[in-house]
Amino acid sequence: MAEYKKKTDKIHTITLDSKITAANWRQKIATVGDTVSFFVQTHFVGNGSEIEIKVEDKKGKKVEKLKGLVFGDQFAGSIVIPEKAKEDIYFTANLPKHGLEMKSGKMIVLPLIKVTNLKWGQKEARRGDIVKLSADIEGLPDEVEVMIIIYEYDQDGAHDFITKFPCRVKNKKIETEWEYEYHEDTDEIPTQEEKEKYGKNYNPPEYFFVIDFYRQRFGDKQESGLLEFKDWIEIELLDQFGEPVAEAEYVVLLADGSEVEGKLDSKGFARVEDVVPGPYWVQFPDHEADL
């Protein structure tokens, strides 16, 4: 607080010291192409005072320059970070008529990242499979960590989140593995008959992955392709005494409306591989009367 000791019955002229009290970015990290904001706070600077903002990289190379007017002892603005911006950038606020300036702290600028060739290591997954996934990445150095996010594809676009896990960039690539396991009840998967009521087709569980790095996402349009879940069914037929019915013919009606035919082994057992998941029905044509 300033102490005023002059007489109050006279007019006195006093000089107030103008200052720049703050010059800050509104965020600490940004990416090439982002629009970033900044603000400058002043003290005893008149409305309409000219202000100059000069943005430079850490080597002093000009990135951007703009002018404005101070009102209410503050000024705010924004810039779009150009591709020429490298690593850290700073801005200097200058009040030319007051002879004042202040330099901001740094903002970390991340390069424009390019992610291509997202792909699964296989087209189909079964319970317990170790599935490989990979992508090519430009613009990130080795050992930088990105996040892999896996979704279950939905025809209406409301994709279900499955899991996420980190992966490090090596030699301009990410390569990692995911152990596939279906945790829901396949009986809840709508059948072809149920889908037809709404004009849709049966769709088995399918998965795609995206790569996320500091607000940049790649793969939201299923560029990785869809990994399809294939299931299996085990069938056992016993008679009324609990004895196996050997070599009985069976027909399995699957959720997509297709059928699979086969014959049980000598122990009345069969395992049907690579079927579409969902509800199914088993018939034994030669034993309908017995059942």
Secondary structure by P-SEA (a helix, b strand, c coil): cccccccccbbbbbbbbbbbcccccccccccccbbbbbbbbbccccccbbbbbbbbcccccccccbbbbbcccccccccccccccccbbbbbbbbccccccccccbbbbbccccccccccccccccccccccccbbbccccccbbbbbbbbcccccccccccccbbbbbccccccccccccccccccccccaaaaaaaccccccccbbbbbbcccccccccccccbbbbbbbbbbbbbcccccccccccbbbbccccbbbbbbbccccbbbbccccccccccccccccccc
